[in-house]
Amino acid sequence: MVKPRLKIVIDNEAKQYLREAYNYIRKDSLQNAENVKAGILTSIKSLPKNPQRHAPDKYRLNNDGAYRAYELYKYRITYYIGFPCNIYNSYQY
């Protein structure tokens, strides 16, 4: 049996956070802003290959393990494993 491939949907709030992070980093360095943006988007696009790769989100209440989270470039990325795979938010610590 072939598993259906998860589709990624990035929440509007997460898109806004990524834009803000990109613009903030770009004030200092365009190249660094491009690298951070590309790295985050690449990591998000790789989620359907192995969605359980990251630990369950320890900050979400009543999490049955479907909500996962990880950090990349000091940004926290939270996602839900389902159909589609939703990226809810990413923010800097």
MMTF fields as JSON, N, C-alpha, C and O atoms, coordinates in Angstrom:
{
  "mmtfVersion": "1.0.0",
  "mmtfProducer": "UNKNOWN",
  "numBonds": 371,
  "numAtoms": 372,
  "numGroups": 93,
  "numChains": 1,
  "numModels": 1,
  "chainsPerModel": [1],
  "groupsPerChain": [93],
  "chainIdList": ["A"],
  "bondAtomList": [4, 2, 8, 6, 12, 10, 16, 14, 20, 18, 24, 22, 28, 26, 32, 30, 36, 34, 40, 38, 44, 42, 48, 46, 52, 50, 56, 54, 60, 58, 64, 62, 68, 66, 72, 70, 76, 74, 80, 78, 84, 82, 88, 86, 92, 90, 96, 94, 100, 98, 104, 102, 108, 106, 112, 110, 116, 114, 120, 118, 124, 122, 128, 126, 132, 130, 136, 134, 140, 138, 144, 142, 148, 146, 152, 150, 156, 154, 160, 158, 164, 162, 168, 166, 172, 170, 176, 174, 180, 178, 184, 182, 188, 186, 192, 190, 196, 194, 200, 198, 204, 202, 208, 206, 212, 210, 216, 214, 220, 218, 224, 222, 228, 226, 232, 230, 236, 234, 240, 238, 244, 242, 248, 246, 252, 250, 256, 254, 260, 258, 264, 262, 268, 266, 272, 270, 276, 274, 280, 278, 284, 282, 288, 286, 292, 290, 296, 294, 300, 298, 304, 302, 308, 306, 312, 310, 316, 314, 320, 318, 324, 322, 328, 326, 332, 330, 336, 334, 340, 338, 344, 342, 348, 346, 352, 350, 356, 354, 360, 358, 364, 362, 368, 366],
  "bondOrderList": [1, 1, 1, 1, 1, 1, 1, 1, 1, 1, 1, 1, 1, 1, 1, 1, 1, 1, 1, 1, 1, 1, 1, 1, 1, 1, 1, 1, 1, 1, 1, 1, 1, 1, 1, 1, 1, 1, 1, 1, 1, 1, 1, 1, 1, 1, 1, 1, 1, 1, 1, 1, 1, 1, 1, 1, 1, 1, 1, 1, 1, 1, 1, 1, 1, 1, 1, 1, 1, 1, 1, 1, 1, 1, 1, 1, 1, 1, 1, 1, 1, 1, 1, 1, 1, 1, 1, 1, 1, 1, 1, 1],
  "groupList": [{"groupName": "MET", "atomNameList": ["N", "CA", "C", "O"], "elementList": ["N", "C", "C", "O"], "formalChargeList": [0, 0, 0, 0], "bondAtomList": [1, 0, 2, 1, 3, 2], "bondOrderList": [1, 1, 2], "singleLetterCode": "M", "chemCompType": "L-PEPTIDE LINKING"}, {"groupName": "VAL", "atomNameList": ["N", "CA", "C", "O"], "elementList": ["N", "C", "C", "O"], "formalChargeList": [0, 0, 0, 0], "bondAtomList": [1, 0, 2, 1, 3, 2], "bondOrderList": [1, 1, 2], "singleLetterCode": "V", "chemCompType": "L-PEPTIDE LINKING"}, {"groupName": "LYS", "atomNameList": ["N", "CA", "C", "O"], "elementList": ["N", "C", "C", "O"], "formalChargeList": [0, 0, 0, 0], "bondAtomList": [1, 0, 2, 1, 3, 2], "bondOrderList": [1, 1, 2], "singleLetterCode": "K", "chemCompType": "L-PEPTIDE LINKING"}, {"groupName": "PRO", "atomNameList": ["N", "CA", "C", "O"], "elementList": ["N", "C", "C", "O"], "formalChargeList": [0, 0, 0, 0], "bondAtomList": [1, 0, 2, 1, 3, 2], "bondOrderList": [1, 1, 2], "singleLetterCode": "P", "chemCompType": "L-PEPTIDE LINKING"}, {"groupName": "ARG", "atomNameList": ["N", "CA", "C", "O"], "elementList": ["N", "C", "C", "O"], "formalChargeList": [0, 0, 0, 0], "bondAtomList": [1, 0, 2, 1, 3, 2], "bondOrderList": [1, 1, 2], "singleLetterCode": "R", "chemCompType": "L-PEPTIDE LINKING"}, {"groupName": "LEU", "atomNameList": ["N", "CA", "C", "O"], "elementList": ["N", "C", "C", "O"], "formalChargeList": [0, 0, 0, 0], "bondAtomList": [1, 0, 2, 1, 3, 2], "bondOrderList": [1, 1, 2], "singleLetterCode": "L", "chemCompType": "L-PEPTIDE LINKING"}, {"groupName": "ILE", "atomNameList": ["N", "CA", "C", "O"], "elementList": ["N", "C", "C", "O"], "formalChargeList": [0, 0, 0, 0], "bondAtomList": [1, 0, 2, 1, 3, 2], "bondOrderList": [1, 1, 2], "singleLetterCode": "I", "chemCompType": "L-PEPTIDE LINKING"}, {"groupName": "ASP", "atomNameList": ["N", "CA", "C", "O"], "elementList": ["N", "C", "C", "O"], "formalChargeList": [0, 0, 0, 0], "bondAtomList": [1, 0, 2, 1, 3, 2], "bondOrderList": [1, 1, 2], "singleLetterCode": "D", "chemCompType": "L-PEPTIDE LINKING"}, {"groupName": "ASN", "atomNameList": ["N", "CA", "C", "O"], "elementList": ["N", "C", "C", "O"], "formalChargeList": [0, 0, 0, 0], "bondAtomList": [1, 0, 2, 1, 3, 2], "bondOrderList": [1, 1, 2], "singleLetterCode": "N", "chemCompType": "L-PEPTIDE LINKING"}, {"groupName": "GLU", "atomNameList": ["N", "CA", "C", "O"], "elementList": ["N", "C", "C", "O"], "formalChargeList": [0, 0, 0, 0], "bondAtomList": [1, 0, 2, 1, 3, 2], "bondOrderList": [1, 1, 2], "singleLetterCode": "E", "chemCompType": "L-PEPTIDE LINKING"}, {"groupName": "ALA", "atomNameList": ["N", "CA", "C", "O"], "elementList": ["N", "C", "C", "O"], "formalChargeList": [0, 0, 0, 0], "bondAtomList": [1, 0, 2, 1, 3, 2], "bondOrderList": [1, 1, 2], "singleLetterCode": "A", "chemCompType": "L-PEPTIDE LINKING"}, {"groupName": "GLN", "atomNameList": ["N", "CA", "C", "O"], "elementList": ["N", "C", "C", "O"], "formalChargeList": [0, 0, 0, 0], "bondAtomList": [1, 0, 2, 1, 3, 2], "bondOrderList": [1, 1, 2], "singleLetterCode": "Q", "chemCompType": "L-PEPTIDE LINKING"}, {"groupName": "TYR", "atomNameList": ["N", "CA", "C", "O"], "elementList": ["N", "C", "C", "O"], "formalChargeList": [0, 0, 0, 0], "bondAtomList": [1, 0, 2, 1, 3, 2], "bondOrderList": [1, 1, 2], "singleLetterCode": "Y", "chemCompType": "L-PEPTIDE LINKING"}, {"groupName": "SER", "atomNameList": ["N", "CA", "C", "O"], "elementList": ["N", "C", "C", "O"], "formalChargeList": [0, 0, 0, 0], "bondAtomList": [1, 0, 2, 1, 3, 2], "bondOrderList": [1, 1, 2], "singleLetterCode": "S", "chemCompType": "L-PEPTIDE LINKING"}, {"groupName": "GLY", "atomNameList": ["N", "CA", "C", "O"], "elementList": ["N", "C", "C", "O"], "formalChargeList": [0, 0, 0, 0], "bondAtomList": [1, 0, 2, 1, 3, 2], "bondOrderList": [1, 1, 2], "singleLetterCode": "G", "chemCompType": "PEPTIDE LINKING"}, {"groupName": "THR", "atomNameList": ["N", "CA", "C", "O"], "elementList": ["N", "C", "C", "O"], "formalChargeList": [0, 0, 0, 0], "bondAtomList": [1, 0, 2, 1, 3, 2], "bondOrderList": [1, 1, 2], "singleLetterCode": "T", "chemCompType": "L-PEPTIDE LINKING"}, {"groupName": "HIS", "atomNameList": ["N", "CA", "C", "O"], "elementList": ["N", "C", "C", "O"], "formalChargeList": [0, 0, 0, 0], "bondAtomList": [1, 0, 2, 1, 3, 2], "bondOrderList": [1, 1, 2], "singleLetterCode": "H", "chemCompType": "L-PEPTIDE LINKING"}, {"groupName": "PHE", "atomNameList": ["N", "CA", "C", "O"], "elementList": ["N", "C", "C", "O"], "formalChargeList": [0, 0, 0, 0], "bondAtomList": [1, 0, 2, 1, 3, 2], "bondOrderList": [1, 1, 2], "singleLetterCode": "F", "chemCompType": "L-PEPTIDE LINKING"}, {"groupName": "CYS", "atomNameList": ["N", "CA", "C", "O"], "elementList": ["N", "C", "C", "O"], "formalChargeList": [0, 0, 0, 0], "bondAtomList": [1, 0, 2, 1, 3, 2], "bondOrderList": [1, 1, 2], "singleLetterCode": "C", "chemCompType": "L-PEPTIDE LINKING"}],
  "groupTypeList": [0, 1, 2, 3, 4, 5, 2, 6, 1, 6, 7, 8, 9, 10, 2, 11, 12, 5, 4, 9, 10, 12, 8, 12, 6, 4, 2, 7, 13, 5, 11, 8, 10, 9, 8, 1, 2, 10, 14, 6, 5, 15, 13, 6, 2, 13, 5, 3, 2, 8, 3, 11, 4, 16, 10, 3, 7, 2, 12, 4, 5, 8, 8, 7, 14, 10, 12, 4, 10, 12, 9, 5, 12, 2, 12, 4, 6, 15, 12, 12, 6, 14, 17, 3, 18, 8, 6, 12, 8, 13, 12, 11, 12],
  "groupIdList": [1, 2, 3, 4, 5, 6, 7, 8, 9, 10, 11, 12, 13, 14, 15, 16, 17, 18, 19, 20, 21, 22, 23, 24, 25, 26, 27, 28, 29, 30, 31, 32, 33, 34, 35, 36, 37, 38, 39, 40, 41, 42, 43, 44, 45, 46, 47, 48, 49, 50, 51, 52, 53, 54, 55, 56, 57, 58, 59, 60, 61, 62, 63, 64, 65, 66, 67, 68, 69, 70, 71, 72, 73, 74, 75, 76, 77, 78, 79, 80, 81, 82, 83, 84, 85, 86, 87, 88, 89, 90, 91, 92, 93],
  "secStructList": [7, 7, 7, 7, 7, 7, 7, 3, 3, 3, 7, 2, 2, 2, 2, 2, 2, 2, 2, 2, 2, 2, 2, 2, 2, 2, 6, 6, 7, 2, 2, 2, 2, 2, 2, 2, 2, 2, 2, 2, 2, 2, 2, 2, 2, 6, 4, 4, 4, 7, 4, 4, 4, 1, 7, 5, 7, 6, 6, 1, 6, 6, 7, 7, 1, 7, 3, 3, 3, 3, 3, 3, 6, 6, 3, 3, 3, 3, 3, 3, 7, 1, 1, 1, 3, 3, 3, 3, 3, 3, 3, 3, 7],
  "xCoordList": [0.842, 0.0, 0.886, 1.829, 0.591, 1.356, 0.711, -0.491, 1.533, 1.028, 0.849, 1.701, -0.256, -0.404, 0.636, 0.954, 1.153, 2.158, 1.48, 0.445, 2.078, 1.541, 1.726, 2.755, 0.74, 0.809, 1.129, 0.595, 1.984, 2.375, 1.558, 1.474, 0.96, 0.23, 0.854, 0.862, 1.377, 2.001, 0.97, 0.422, 0.723, -0.234, 0.174, 1.363, -0.804, -0.515, 0.335, 1.205, 0.086, 0.879, 2.341, 3.252, 2.557, 3.924, 4.616, 5.802, 3.88, 4.449, 4.874, 5.934, 4.023, 4.329, 5.578, 6.43, 5.691, 6.879, 8.141, 9.176, 8.049, 9.211, 9.59, 10.773, 8.597, 8.873, 9.554, 10.529, 9.03, 9.605, 11.038, 11.908, 11.285, 12.639, 13.578, 14.698, 13.116, 13.918, 14.275, 15.435, 13.282, 13.526, 14.456, 15.292, 14.318, 15.181, 16.634, 17.55, 16.838, 18.2, 18.784, 19.982, 17.944, 18.403, 18.98, 19.827, 18.541, 19.096, 20.596, 21.34, 21.027, 22.438, 23.154, 24.259, 22.498, 23.161, 22.132, 21.362, 22.128, 21.221, 21.53, 20.618, 22.811, 23.202, 22.735, 22.23, 22.9, 22.444, 20.925, 20.406, 20.219, 18.759, 18.322, 17.411, 18.975, 18.66, 18.961, 18.177, 20.09, 20.467, 19.484, 19.105, 19.071, 18.124, 16.782, 16.198, 16.296, 15.012, 15.062, 14.152, 16.119, 16.251, 16.361, 15.768, 17.116, 17.272, 15.967, 15.66, 15.194, 13.907, 12.941, 12.288, 12.844, 11.927, 12.335, 11.474, 13.628, 14.101, 13.746, 13.317, 13.923, 13.6, 12.101, 11.694, 11.28, 9.827, 9.426, 8.584, 10.023, 9.683, 10.087, 9.525, 11.056, 11.497, 10.635, 10.805, 9.726, 8.899, 8.07, 7.986, 7.455, 6.638, 7.413, 6.815, 8.713, 9.508, 9.556, 9.527, 9.627, 9.682, 9.091, 9.841, 7.771, 7.15, 7.393, 7.298, 7.703, 7.955, 9.403, 9.795, 10.182, 11.604, 11.846, 12.823, 10.989, 11.165, 10.307, 9.312, 10.701, 10.01, 8.631, 8.405, 7.713, 6.412, 6.603, 7.547, 5.707, 5.784, 5.491, 4.357, 6.512, 6.369, 5.615, 5.21, 5.421, 4.724, 3.225, 2.482, 2.782, 1.362, 0.621, 1.027, -0.461, -1.273, -2.089, -2.5, -2.317, -3.121, -2.614, -3.403, -1.311, -0.704, -0.634, -0.007, -1.269, -1.233, -0.048, 0.034, 0.861, 2.032, 1.906, 2.867, 0.738, 0.538, 1.172, 1.53, 1.309, 1.978, 3.454, 3.814, 4.293, 5.743, 6.389, 5.794, 7.612, 8.317, 9.819, 10.322, 10.519, 11.982, 12.486, 11.727, 13.776, 14.392, 15.436, 16.163, 15.492, 16.469, 16.818, 15.926, 18.098, 18.56, 17.898, 17.563, 17.713, 17.077, 15.6, 15.022, 14.988, 13.556, 12.883, 13.392, 11.744, 10.997, 9.92, 9.128, 9.899, 8.946, 8.032, 8.501, 6.734, 5.739, 4.872, 4.447, 4.609, 3.769, 2.867, 3.117, 1.824, 0.837, 0.904, 0.866, 1.002, 1.037, -0.398, -1.068, -0.851, -2.199, -2.293, -1.27, -3.474, -3.659, -4.417, -5.62, -3.813, -2.41, -1.542, -2.05, -0.233, 0.733, 0.811, 1.364, 0.268, 0.189, 1.39, 1.772, 1.98, 3.037, 2.359, 1.902, 2.293, 1.513, 2.258, 1.74, 3.433, 4.142, 5.616, 6.04, 6.358, 7.788, 8.159, 7.796, 8.861, 9.234, 10.588, 11.044, 11.219, 12.573, 12.555, 11.707, 13.514, 13.705, 14.711, 15.018],
  "yCoordList": [-1.184, 0.0, 1.246, 1.342, 2.159, 3.394, 4.457, 4.709, 5.073, 6.157, 7.412, 7.728, 8.134, 9.401, 10.408, 10.468, 11.185, 12.185, 13.357, 13.855, 13.778, 14.916, 16.2, 16.402, 17.041, 18.348, 19.376, 19.304, 20.316, 21.348, 22.611, 23.111, 23.113, 24.38, 25.281, 24.945, 26.421, 27.357, 28.41, 29.113, 28.504, 29.452, 30.882, 31.183, 31.757, 33.162, 33.852, 34.658, 33.538, 34.133, 33.692, 34.487, 32.429, 31.928, 32.617, 32.937, 32.843, 33.556, 34.968, 35.452, 35.614, 36.972, 36.989, 37.866, 36.018, 35.936, 35.745, 36.351, 34.904, 34.666, 35.939, 36.253, 36.668, 37.947, 38.936, 39.59, 39.037, 39.965, 39.578, 40.444, 38.289, 37.825, 38.132, 38.602, 37.865, 38.125, 39.614, 39.968, 40.472, 41.922, 42.409, 43.282, 41.853, 42.236, 41.833, 42.63, 40.608, 40.124, 40.87, 41.152, 41.189, 41.869, 43.246, 43.724, 43.892, 45.196, 45.096, 46.04, 43.953, 43.702, 43.052, 43.45, 42.031, 41.27, 40.586, 39.739, 40.957, 40.34, 38.853, 38.03, 38.514, 37.118, 36.252, 35.149, 36.744, 35.986, 35.834, 34.774, 36.88, 36.81, 35.743, 34.96, 35.719, 34.704, 33.301, 32.378, 33.134, 31.817, 31.318, 30.146, 32.192, 31.802, 31.434, 30.406, 32.267, 31.995, 30.671, 29.851, 30.467, 29.23, 28.015, 26.972, 28.149, 27.036, 26.642, 25.456, 27.636, 27.359, 26.728, 25.735, 27.285, 26.729, 25.323, 24.471, 25.073, 23.734, 22.735, 21.619, 23.137, 22.218, 21.937, 20.813, 22.94, 22.745, 21.822, 20.942, 22.02, 21.189, 19.73, 18.844, 19.474, 18.093, 17.36, 16.155, 18.048, 17.425, 16.233, 15.241, 16.276, 15.132, 13.815, 12.744, 13.872, 12.645, 11.875, 10.644, 12.588, 11.954, 12.92, 13.586, 13.007, 14.009, 13.781, 14.727, 12.558, 12.283, 12.541, 12.231, 13.088, 13.319, 14.205, 14.002, 15.165, 16.088, 15.671, 14.963, 16.113, 15.744, 16.403, 17.456, 15.777, 16.417, 17.777, 17.974, 18.7, 20.055, 20.014, 19.769, 20.252, 20.151, 21.327, 21.263, 22.389, 23.561, 23.551, 24.38, 22.641, 22.583, 21.691, 20.558, 22.211, 21.45, 20.395, 20.605, 19.27, 18.177, 17.728, 17.474, 17.634, 17.218, 15.694, 15.077, 15.099, 13.645, 13.185, 12.014, 14.095, 13.775, 14.237, 14.148, 14.727, 15.188, 16.56, 16.898, 17.338, 18.638, 18.437, 17.893, 18.873, 18.729, 20.099, 21.044, 20.205, 21.49, 21.256, 20.243, 22.204, 22.184, 23.603, 24.514, 23.774, 25.092, 25.055, 24.075, 26.139, 26.29, 27.767, 28.609, 28.092, 29.491, 30.32, 31.484, 29.746, 30.394, 30.7, 31.512, 30.077, 30.212, 28.888, 27.82, 28.966, 27.771, 27.528, 28.418, 26.335, 25.972, 24.894, 23.848, 25.15, 24.236, 23.739, 24.523, 22.434, 21.893, 20.781, 20.192, 20.51, 19.489, 18.398, 18.683, 17.159, 16.047, 15.608, 15.083, 15.824, 15.458, 15.661, 15.734, 15.751, 15.992, 17.29, 17.297, 18.377, 18.589, 18.814, 18.986, 18.811, 19.071, 20.589, 21.279, 21.102, 22.55, 23.081, 22.525, 24.146, 24.854, 26.048, 26.962, 26.041, 27.053, 28.337, 29.413, 28.268, 29.514, 29.239, 28.132, 30.258, 30.186, 31.538, 32.585, 31.501, 32.753, 32.607, 31.497, 33.722, 33.728, 33.762, 34.399, 33.059, 33.098, 34.152, 34.348],
  "zCoordList": [0.0, 0.0, 0.0, 0.785, -0.848, -0.969, -0.09, -0.172, 0.752, 1.596, 0.755, -0.075, 0.963, 0.235, 0.717, 1.905, -0.203, 0.142, 0.85, 0.408, 1.938, 2.682, 1.882, 1.236, 1.933, 1.287, 2.363, 3.47, 2.049, 3.009, 2.764, 1.642, 3.836, 3.794, 4.845, 6.03, 4.418, 5.355, 5.749, 4.9, 7.027, 7.587, 7.236, 7.136, 7.051, 6.704, 7.763, 7.435, 9.03, 10.107, 10.004, 10.234, 9.659, 9.499, 8.326, 8.402, 7.248, 6.096, 6.497, 6.099, 7.293, 7.74, 8.619, 8.47, 9.54, 10.392, 9.552, 9.83, 8.527, 7.672, 6.917, 6.787, 6.422, 5.737, 6.674, 6.303, 7.893, 8.87, 9.219, 9.32, 9.404, 9.713, 8.55, 8.755, 7.334, 6.146, 6.061, 5.846, 6.229, 6.148, 7.253, 7.021, 8.445, 9.565, 9.291, 9.493, 8.838, 8.564, 7.369, 7.337, 6.391, 5.177, 5.461, 4.706, 6.528, 6.892, 7.127, 6.865, 7.62, 7.904, 6.725, 6.358, 6.128, 5.078, 4.178, 4.632, 2.919, 1.955, 1.804, 1.729, 1.761, 1.584, 2.762, 2.556, 3.98, 5.147, 5.142, 5.491, 4.752, 4.681, 3.682, 3.954, 2.53, 1.516, 2.035, 1.812, 2.725, 3.247, 4.298, 4.286, 5.2, 6.249, 5.627, 5.968, 4.721, 4.067, 3.306, 3.421, 2.535, 1.76, 2.679, 2.406, 3.763, 4.697, 5.356, 5.479, 5.781, 6.423, 5.424, 5.743, 4.23, 3.234, 2.806, 2.585, 2.688, 2.339, 3.429, 3.138, 4.686, 5.786, 5.833, 6.127, 5.547, 5.534, 4.385, 4.56, 3.217, 2.061, 2.248, 1.605, 3.124, 3.349, 4.378, 4.565, 5.04, 6.077, 5.591, 6.315, 4.406, 3.991, 3.862, 3.967, 3.641, 3.517, 4.827, 4.826, 5.938, 7.257, 8.283, 8.996, 8.37, 9.242, 10.729, 11.512, 11.14, 12.555, 12.957, 14.083, 12.076, 12.325, 13.547, 14.268, 13.786, 14.906, 16.09, 15.934, 17.267, 18.509, 18.586, 17.99, 19.323, 19.552, 20.225, 20.991, 19.934, 20.482, 21.976, 22.388, 22.778, 24.231, 24.837, 25.997, 24.082, 24.598, 24.282, 24.807, 23.447, 23.08, 24.069, 24.326, 24.616, 25.561, 24.819, 23.678, 25.471, 24.912, 23.545, 22.635, 23.409, 22.153, 22.118, 22.979, 21.138, 20.993, 20.144, 19.775, 19.835, 19.026, 17.588, 16.824, 17.206, 15.835, 15.602, 14.474, 16.661, 16.554, 16.858, 17.902, 15.954, 16.093, 16.011, 15.492, 16.525, 16.49, 16.448, 16.936, 15.859, 15.835, 15.658, 15.326, 15.884, 15.741, 14.64, 14.477, 13.894, 12.827, 12.737, 12.634, 12.774, 12.755, 13.859, 13.64, 15.008, 16.162, 15.927, 16.649, 14.951, 14.697, 15.027, 14.687, 15.688, 16.078, 15.031, 14.723, 14.494, 13.459, 14.028, 14.477, 14.008, 14.546, 13.399, 12.55, 13.375, 12.312, 12.828, 13.88, 12.071, 12.396, 11.342, 10.145, 11.779, 10.838, 10.584, 11.474, 9.385, 8.975, 7.477, 6.796, 6.97, 5.545, 5.388, 5.649, 4.987, 4.644, 5.879, 6.986, 5.673, 6.754, 6.921, 6.065, 8.0, 8.2, 8.964, 9.994, 8.466, 9.166, 9.822, 9.136, 11.148, 11.834, 12.099, 11.801, 12.638, 12.896, 13.069, 13.401, 12.839, 13.118, 13.707, 13.171, 14.781, 15.423, 16.081, 16.357, 16.327, 16.857, 18.372, 18.997, 18.938, 20.389, 20.737, 21.913]
}
